[in-house]
Amino acid sequence: MIEARLLTKTFRDKKRGEIHAVDAVSFRAEPGRIYGLLGANGAGKTTTLRLLATLLKPTSGSATVAGFDVVREPEKVRANVGFLAASTALYGRLTAREMITYFGRLHGLADPEIKARLARLAVQLDMEEFLDRRCDKFSTGMKQKTSIARTLIHDPAVMVFDEPTLGLDVMTARAIVRFVRECRDRGKTVIYSTHVMSEVEKLCDTIGIIHDGRLLAEGTLAGLRTQYGEQDMEEIFVKVAGGEAKP
């Protein structure tokens, strides 16, 4: 489970002063469900996810991931979370197999276990044909699949996907979405951050709409449709983020 309680991150800018990138955000994501964090670019999605993954420290508030506090127990949080960002930072001179194996070793896995897990992931992600090619020769889709495999090699209980289909072709994006759904079906806690409305409608059990660092609305797709009187997720988002929705 992931639980954020009044999670806040403030940055100071010489020109703009104090910036509340995340402003008292509270929500809960549960095992076997996908929590969709929906917002425009700059809304605070990525900062929120980085706080949960211990890449940033909160200014105030608290959060627990898999039962561990993100400030007091960051090492235990990292052992239980897989964090996939939109940008794929792969070492170009390594093959996909070498890259994933390296991350498995970082998590303390023995080579036989890494080999077995990698074989399963390669089939699930349809990446067997390029496992032994160097990462600098990959397409965007190949890079993203390699990043997902290295994120999952230690079989974390919690998965955080930050705009995982950004820049991908339709077929690769569909494969990623299918794999995210499989993570949920295996009982993992999944947070899925995106601004693609169709992905939210297809994937998410609970949806949180974040804007200017604040969580403005939360609920199931059916619940949000009833609450805001709209069937289309884009129309709901515009009402909420555009300030048209009644408090």
Steps between C-alpha positions, in 0.01 A plus 500: 500500500596863445367767729575871468390736779510876432811442289661833413807605304604863476778639285650847515566691180693828491253658259170333589556453871343204677352236270263235636567216256298262718252658738357287785419197283333204671394172337523123533592239240424136578630158388337354191378839383627775271492855632506746213661838566367725228629849428644733240874557463626689803202402716714325762467137389868421463602685817241302695632172362861597572406569860342155527806336341735684745668692218393822675433577866167659591493847647218388727242226528579129485467191286542127537572250225452128573479596867829692507540872561656683203714723725598267785534177297596597144710187437207273584270706280739466204522124553123476459435746219562502127507850353474550125542853368417624152867560423696178455851537639676195359873446464544476124802269499318226692257251348149480639592175674809657659305808608223300669749260659693794644188636670411155630841479665454847649191363673701208639360227275712196413579445132286182463198687637568797272523266201166334582320829561648659189383209287141551623510877452642464149201288401246728671646811336577337163865600510679170440622599155697802624621384843859468380514821297660817632265760643637782283353323195148480642178665390305697761272202558791260554653743750175528691455123517857463626432767764186318613689171528777654709235668718325167562798266528485498883123434489394802707162510675442858383528628143509868406460585130564863406362556147638166374349525149636848422639508144418137422327367192149359536596132510776546758277724711230231497756241612606723790139559604435126488804437719388762755167320521684172560687661791165585660368148436803358682403698810749784476418851613521717188509876458462611140573863418390634163322778314360256242128480578436176309762316707336618819161373383641160400727435796423681821289374788528832684583836344651803668508831312791723599538864397741767624633250752162431661283191475169650389286192439514127566280199432417217266428580135131426556496715811668795330260473205206520736649777712585730208222404261734406215578166333822609331806505727644798316189704576520402867865599511430840343222565750724415793832647391338798327310599810158440347402235752300602804679444832 
